[in-house]
Amino acid sequence: MAATKLSRTHSMPECVEDTLSAHRNEIVSLLSRMPNEVEQEMLKGFIMNLCHVKELNIGVYYPKVVSCLQAKGFIFPSNVKFHY
């Protein structure tokens, strides 16, 4: 009968850590493209507080935040103009 060779298996935390390390750049890239809730709430509050302004121009810094808010059903007032 052949002897069975036992090998050490990695624990779950080690496997997760190895996976995260191997894909670190992709994870950072993905997270950097997703605006956080604070940015979304800040822009929403800014827009809502300036509803009385005739024309509100939003520049290139906010397109990701705007996209997330639109996806969540936020309706931008008609005075908001986007300039990407």
C-alpha distance (Angstrom), angle and dihedral (degrees) to the residues before:
residue distance angle dihedral
M1 . . .
A2 3.82 . .
A3 3.77 118.1 .
T4 3.79 115.0 -111.9
K5 3.78 113.8 -127.7
L6 3.77 114.0 -141.3
S7 3.76 119.1 -148.8
R8 3.76 129.8 -167.8
T9 3.77 114.3 -103.4
H10 3.77 119.8 -150.1
S11 3.76 119.9 -111.1
M12 3.79 119.0 -118.1
P13 3.83 93.6 -104.4
E14 3.81 89.9 51.7
C15 3.81 91.4 49.8
V16 3.80 91.7 48.9
E17 3.79 91.7 46.9
D18 3.82 91.3 49.3
T19 3.80 91.4 49.1
L20 3.80 93.2 47.6
S21 3.80 91.1 47.6
A22 3.78 92.1 49.4
H23 3.81 92.4 50.7
R24 3.80 99.6 33.5
N25 3.82 96.3 122.0
E26 3.81 93.2 49.4
I27 3.81 91.7 48.3
V28 3.81 92.8 48.9
S29 3.79 90.4 47.5
L30 3.80 92.2 50.5
L31 3.80 94.0 47.0
S32 3.80 92.2 47.3
R33 3.80 89.7 57.1
M34 3.80 92.9 53.0
P35 3.78 114.0 79.0
N36 3.75 113.0 -140.5
E37 3.79 126.3 -120.3
V38 3.81 92.1 -103.2
E39 3.81 92.2 59.3
Q40 3.80 91.0 47.2
E41 3.80 93.7 49.3
M42 3.79 91.6 44.7
L43 3.82 92.8 53.4
K44 3.80 92.2 43.6
G45 3.81 91.4 51.5
F46 3.79 91.7 45.8
I47 3.81 91.4 52.2
M48 3.79 94.5 45.0
N49 3.83 92.2 49.1
L50 3.80 90.2 53.1
C51 3.81 98.7 49.1
H52 3.82 89.2 119.2
V53 3.84 92.1 60.7
K54 3.80 112.7 103.7
E55 3.82 94.9 -134.5
L56 3.80 127.1 6.9
N57 3.80 114.5 -165.2
I58 3.79 118.4 -157.1
G59 3.79 116.0 -161.9
V60 3.76 136.6 -151.4
Y61 3.80 96.8 -73.9
Y62 3.79 94.3 75.8
P63 3.85 110.8 46.0
K64 3.82 93.9 108.5
V65 3.79 91.9 48.3
V66 3.81 91.0 46.8
S67 3.82 90.9 50.2
C68 3.81 91.7 51.3
L69 3.81 92.3 48.7
Q70 3.81 91.4 48.4
A71 3.80 90.2 49.4
K72 3.81 88.6 53.5
G73 3.81 90.4 53.5
F74 3.81 99.4 -103.3
I75 3.80 108.9 158.1
F76 3.77 112.8 -145.7
P77 3.81 116.9 -140.1
S78 3.80 116.1 -108.4
N79 3.83 91.8 -110.1
V80 3.82 91.8 67.3
K81 3.81 114.7 100.6
F82 3.79 121.2 -174.4
H83 3.82 121.6 -142.7
Y84 3.80 112.0 -175.8
